[in-house]
Amino acid sequence: MKDKVIYYNIYAAFLFLCIGLMSLQPSATESAKPSIRPMVVTTIKPLAIIARSAVGDAAEVEYLLPGNQAPHDFAPPASGLRKMAQADLVLWVGPGFETRSAKTIQRLPSAKRIAAIDFADEPQGSSPDDQHNHSLATDPHIWLNPNKANKIAAQLQAHLGLPIAAIISQQKIAQLEQQLAADKDKTYLSHHDAYGHFAEAFGLAPGLSIRDASGEVQGAKSQYQLRKNIASANVSCIFVEPQYQDKDASVIADEFGLALIQLDPQGMAQSLNNNAYLEFIDNLVEQFKVCYQ
């Protein structure tokens, strides 16, 4: 009988210990709860591509602008305003690009917004974005230059306390430049003035454009001069984008016997993943090469 009492006491003590240890473990519901990550909201998808590549899985990344709407005409709806208010960081190009959104974005605390153009086109330590007066005389399509994309990524990483790491290596940039090297003496015509940063990054001849950087139709004098330039330049094709009407591009294509080549400079077909920018710029180089073939 005494042995049984000892046995039951040992068993009870063991059971009590197990229950105590189990109480220290998180419940299934608690362990299944996702960790809270910072939220980065960008105005346009190209900046979301840079942001996701920069932060990886350390933050959530969302963008506001639909692919069929021009950034210059975009005013954030109520849902977009809520997202920006809740975000830990808002990334936009700058007041000269998202013109209708500028005042709204500039009302956000300066500590939670980054104007990409301040770090891509200006030296480090330049004044805050709301002191700049960027206009479309400055090409705002900075995401098309991988060196400038790396600068933007570094600012995001620093802001979130992440290690500074390039989203595309200099070796990869050099490889892409080599792929385009044979076509450096050729040029292109585009729907609007958008590819100067891309041409700069890869040493290409600057292209001609039918419309200005905001997509507005240029005057008759400019159109006449454009046709004179096309006749004398080594133009290989006309680049068009899916979100723009290309009637004027089609007219010129027929007039000069040029092929229309579709580009995706906003990365609308690009998925947001940890290698998004590398894939995006790689695909854009391939699209450019079609023009020169």
C-alpha positions, -999 to +999 in steps of 0.1 A: +000+000+000+029+023+009+045+017-025+012+026-042+010+059-023+046+067-033+039+058-070+008+080-071+026+109-055+054+106-081+028+104-109+009+134-096+041+154-093+051+145-129+016+154-142+017+188-123+051+195-139+038+187-174+008+210-169+031+238-157+054+234-187+024+234-211+011+266-195+044+283-204+041+275-242+021+299-264-013+286-275-019+275-311-039+307-317-011+329-302+017+312-323-004+316-354-007+353-350+014+371-377+041+395-365+033+431-370+054+445-398+059+482-409+038+493-438+053+511-468+029+528-492+041+541-525+022+563-550+031+543-581+039+507-588+076+513-600+083+526-565+066+496-549+089+474-570+119+492-556+105+492-521+097+455-521+131+447-534+147+469-507+127+456-477+120+420-487+098+404-461+107+429-433+077+452-443+044+452-461+044+472-494+014+486-512+009+511-540-020+535-547-021+543-584-040+521-608-021+512-639-045+529-663-042+563-647-014+589-652+004+599-620+001+636-628-037+634-628-041+611-597-058+623-566-059+597-538-094+584-530-106+580-494-091+545-492-058+559-504-058+586-478-065+560-451-036+539-463-012+568-463-024+579-428-018+543-415+015+538-432+048+539-414+064+554-446+051+569-478+073+569-508+065+592-538+085+606-567+080+642-558+057+673-563+067+678-599+054+643-608+023+635-586+011+670-591-026+666-579-015+645-549+014+668-539-005+689-513-021+659-497+012+640-494+031+671-481+006+673-452+020+641-439+047+643-412+080+648-429+094+619-409+071+594-426+075+605-463+103+602-487+104+620-521+125+597-542+137+624-566+155+641-537+178+612-533+180+601-570+188+635-586+202+655-557+234+650-536+230+633-502+220+658-475+198+679-498+169+699-484+135+682-477+111+675-505+087+703-497+115+728-503+121+716-538+104+729-569+108+700-593+090+704-626+087+681-656+116+700-671+135+674-650+128+639-661+109+623-632+112+587-644+141+580-621+132+543-614+144+534-649+180+540-639+192+511-616+219+533-600+192+557-588+170+529-578+198+516-555+199+551-539+162+551-533+164+516-518+192+526-495+170+555-481+142+531-474+165+506-457+180+533-436+146+547-426+134+512-414+167+503-397+175+475-422+210+466-436+219+487-466+221+464-496+218+471-534+187+458-551+207+453-583+244+447-584+269+468-604+280+435-621+244+429-633+241+465-645+274+461-664+260+428-680+228+446-691+248+475-705+269+450-725+237+435-739+228+469-754+263+479-764+259+469-800+230+493-804+245+524-789+245+542-823+208+536-828+179+555-813+142+553-808+110+574-808+087+572-778+051+581-771+063+606-744+096+618-730+103+590-704+135+571-711+163+596-705+173+579-672+173+545-688+194+558-717+218+575-693+223+543-672+231+521-702+250+546-724+224+547-751+217+576-775+189+598-762+155+591-779+130+614-795+095+618-781+061+626-796+048+641-764+063+658-734+072+642-701+037+646-688+021+630-719+008+662-732+006+669-770+033+693-782+026+722-805+026+722-843+061+737-844+074+710-822+057+683-843+072+697-874+107+698-859+101+662-846+095+650-881+126+667-894+146+650-866+131+616-873+141+619-910+177+626-900+181+603-870+188+566-869+154+558-854+147+520-852+111+519-837+084+537-817+079+527-781+043+528-768+028+521-734-004+502-728-021+529-707-017+556-734-037+561-766-012+556-794-031+571-823-004+598-829+023+571-826+005+550-852+003+579-876+040+585-874+048+548-876+029+546-909+045+578-922+081+566-916+077+529-918+086+523-881+075+494-860+054+500-828+070+482-798+051+480-765+071+488-733+061+483-697+081+511-679+057+511-649+062+473-644+024+466-644+031+430-654+058+426-627+049+407-595+060+422-562+086+399-549+121+402-533+138+403-567+111+425-584+134+453-595+161+430-609+134+412-629+117+444-640+149+461-654+160+428-670+126+426-688+128+462-699+163+456-715+148+427-734+119+449-746+144+476-757+164+450-776+133+441-797+134+476-811+170+472-824+166+437-839 
